[in-house]
Amino acid sequence: MRDNSSATTLIRPVILSRHPSGLWWGLLGVAAFSFTVPFTRLAVGGFSPLFIGSGRAVLAAVLAVLALALTRQHLPHGTQWARLAVVAGGIVVGFPLLTSFALTTAPASHGAVVIALLPAATATAAVLRGRERPPAAFWVISAVGAVAALVFGFSQSGGFGQVHWADLLLLGAVMAAAIGYAEGGLLARELGAWQTVSWALVLASPLMVFLTALSIAQQPPSGTPVQWAAFAYLGLVSMFLGFFAWYRGLAIGPMTRVSQIQLLQPVLSICWAGLLLGETLTWLTFAGGLAVILCAGTAVRVRLNPHPTGT
């Protein structure tokens, strides 16, 4: 039986050694995802948010079907399908659609605020779902990192007083992604990293094909070549290839620690927004970015206790 066969029913344990590969895979995934917000903001200038949120999933699903067929992967079984539905609901349906609608009005730098909450949300979901038990110091550092990232993000997007309906959509996107990340990280230990995101895409494809067709009927896409290139990135990398690295990192784990790498994402996203979209960058960008990076670096260095007392 192959190591990543779906017939393997035991959940692989978290690797609690000092092997750094989980963090490096997580960093690679975050680097890929850091372009998602600015490219989504760029794409909504020529496409409807429904087309962007659903069409990118359809593009990724085509690649997923080809990859699964060419490698002759075993079908998931039993409750794995239900768990894949949770993953699909979070990362294929929830996060892309909610962020696409939010970024029709919110600038990319403001949208990066959603990423600031993802590390803490993912860590919480990992604790609830994956039975990880980080020490209290980890939670303190994570909270400081989340606050630093929020202050950083809002300082770049016009201040704390500009909260509106788009922020509610972004908050929903955070919750959806955190649940999808945590469940996907666990499934990746059974199915494999790229197999997990591929099966989730396949499972969600009927709904996403319907939504894409609906969006085209309502508003035929008419983007510029640059906007089509941004859309292609969202489908190929943000929706597919980026998860190869991200779920690999979460599967190696511990998820609570790897998730803190996401604290770098708002820094990168806001920098890309300045370089690619011309949004304003000031010295606060670099000062705030340094604070967030320090928090992320400190969080990932906190050693998790594999045998917590009292359990």
N, C-alpha and C positions, 0 to 999 in steps of 0.2 A: 504493500500500500504506500502511495506517495505521502511525503511529509505534509503536504498541504491539501490532502484529500478531504472532501467534505464528510467522508465517513468517519473521520476522526472526531469523536464526540467529547473528549476531555478537553477542557479549557487549559491551555498551556499556562504555566505560572509566570508571574512577572519576573523578569530578570533583574535581580537585586544586586548584581555585581557592579563593579566600577566600569564596566565596559561602556564606552561613550557612544556607541553607534546609534542608540536610540535617540540621543540628543542631536546628533549630526543629521540623521534622517528627518527629525522634526524640524531642524533649521532649514533643510532643503525644501520641505513642504511649505514652511512659512514664507520663504523667499518667493516661491511660486505663487502663493496666495496673496502676497503683498500687492500685486498688480490688479487684483480683482476689483477693488473699489474704484480706483481711477479709470480702469478700462470700462467698467459698467457705467460710470458717469459719462464717459466719452461716447459709449454706444447708445445711451438713451437720447442723444441728440438726433439720431436718425431712425431709431426703431422704437416700437412701443415696449413698455416694460414687460408686458405679458410675453411678447415675442422673445425678448432677451432671456427672461427667466426660464421659459420652457424650451425655446429653441436650442439653447446651449446644452440642455440635457439630452435632447434628441440627437444632436451631433455627437455628444460623448457616448450615448447608447449605441450608436452605429459602430463606433470603435470598440466598445465593450463586447458586443456580439461577435465581432470578428476575432478579437483576442481570445474569448472563451471558446469559440468554435475551433480555431486553429490549434489551440493547446489542448483541446479535448478535456476540458475540466468536468469533474463530476458535478452533478446537480446537488444543490443544498438539500437538506432533508429536514423533516419534522419542524421543530420550533425555529430552526434557522431561518425559514421563510418569514415567520412573524418578526423575528429580530431584524431581518433585512428590510422589512417594511418600515420599522422604526428608523433605520439608517436612511432609507430613501425619503421618508417624510421629513427628516431633518436636513440632509445635505443636498438632496436632488430637488425637492419641492419647496420646502420652507425657506431656507436661507436664500437661494437664488431669486425666488419670486418677491420675497419681502424686501430684500435690498434693492432690487431693480425698481420697484415702485417707490421706495424711499428716496432713491437717488434721482428721481425726476425733479425734485425740488431741492434736496440737500446737496451741498457741494461735497466733493470727494473727501476733502479734509475733515468735514463734519461727519461723513459716513464712516471714516476710519475710527470714530469713537466706538462704534459697535465692536470693533476688534479689541478695544481696551478691556471690555468686560468678558471676553471669551475665555481667557486663561482661568479666571476664578470660577466661571460657570462650568467649564470643562472639568476642572479639578473637583468641583462639588459633585458633578454627575459621575465622575470616576469613583469617588468615594461611595456614593449611594449604590452604584451599579457594580463596580468592580471590587468592592471590599478592600480598597487600599486604605491605609491608616497613616497618613503623614503626621509628623509631630506638630505641636502647636506653633513652633517657630516658623514652620512652612506657611501656615495660614496667615500669620502676622505679616510676613514678607510679601505674600501674594496679595493681601489686602492693600498694603502700601503700594505695590506695583500697579494694582488696578486703579487706585486713586491717582497715582502719578500719571498713568496713561490717560485717565479721564481729564485731568487738569490740562495735560498737554494737548489732547485732542480738542477740547472746547476752546482753549486759548488760541488755537489756529483756525477756529471756525466761527468766531464772532462773539464768543462769550457764553456764559451759562444761562442768560435770559432768553435765548433763542430756541427753546424747546417747543416742538409742535408735533403734529401727527406723524411726521416722518420718524421722529424719535421712538414712537410707539412701535412702528414697523421694524425699526432697527433692534429694539429690545426683543421683539418676537423672533427676529432672525438670530439673535444671540442664543436664546433658549433653544431654538430648533437645532442650531449647529452644535451646541454643547451636548445635547442628547445624542445627535447623530455621531459625533466624534467618540463619545464614551462607548456607545454600543458597537460602533464600527471597530474601535480599537480591540474590543473583546472578540468580536467575530474574526478579526484578522488573525488571531492566534489559532483559529480553527480552519478557516478557509484560505488564508493568505491575504496579504494587503491589497494587491490589485484585484484579486478575485472578489473581495468584499465589495469594493466600490463598483465593480463591473456588474455583479449580480443585482446590486441596489439600483443601478441605472436601468438594467433590463426589466426589473420588477416595476419600476415607475414609468417605463416607456409608453404604455398605452395611454395613460393620463396625459403625459407630456406631449405626445403626438397630437392628441385631441386639442390641447390648449394652444399648441403651435398653429394648427390649422385654423382654429378660431381667431387667433391674433392676426393671421394673414388675411382672413376674410374681413376683419374689422378695419385693419390698417396695413396694406401691403408694405413690406419693408423697402425702404428707398435710401439706404445709407451711402455715405461716401466710401471710397476704398479704405480709408483709415478706420472708419467705423466698422466696416466689415472685418478688418484685421483685428480690431479689438474684440468683436464678437467671436471670431475664430479662436482667439486666445482663451476667452471665457469657456468655450466648449472643450477645447483640446487640453488645456493646462489646468485652469481653475476647477473644471468639472471632472477631469479624468486623470491626467498624468500627475498633477500635484498630490492627489490622494495616494498614489503609489508610495511616495516617500512619507507622507503624513501618517497614514495608517500603519506603515512599517515601523515608524518611530513610536507610535502609541502602543503597538503590539509588543515591542521590546520593553517599553515602559521604564519605570513606573509612569502611568498616564498622568498622575498628578504633577510629576516633575517635568515631563516632556511638554505638557500643556503650557507651562510657563514661558516656553520659547515664543509663544504667541504675543508676549508683551512687546516683542520687537516689531510686530506687524504694523501697528499704527504709525510707528516712526517711519518705517519704509514706505507705507502707503502715502503718508503726507509728503514725504520727499518726492515720490513719483508724481504726486498731484502737482507739486511745484514745478518739476522739470517737464512733465508732459502736458499739463493743462494750464500752466501759467498761474496757478494759485500762489498767493503770497507766502513766502518763507522768510522768517526773521531770525534773529539770534536766539529767540525763545525756542525755535524749532530745534536748534542744536543743544541748548541747555536742557530742554525738556526731554529730548531724545536720549541724552546722556543719562538722565535720571532714570528713565524707563529701562535702558540697557543695564544699568547697575542693579536695578531691582530684579530683572530677569536673571542676570548672572548669579546674584546671591541666592535666588530661589532654587535654581537648578543645582546649586552646590549643597543645599541642605540635605543631609543624609536621611533617607526614610528608614524608619525602624521596622524591620520585617517581623519582629515579634513583640508587638506592643504589650505593655503590662496590663493585666486585668482581663486578658482574653484567652 
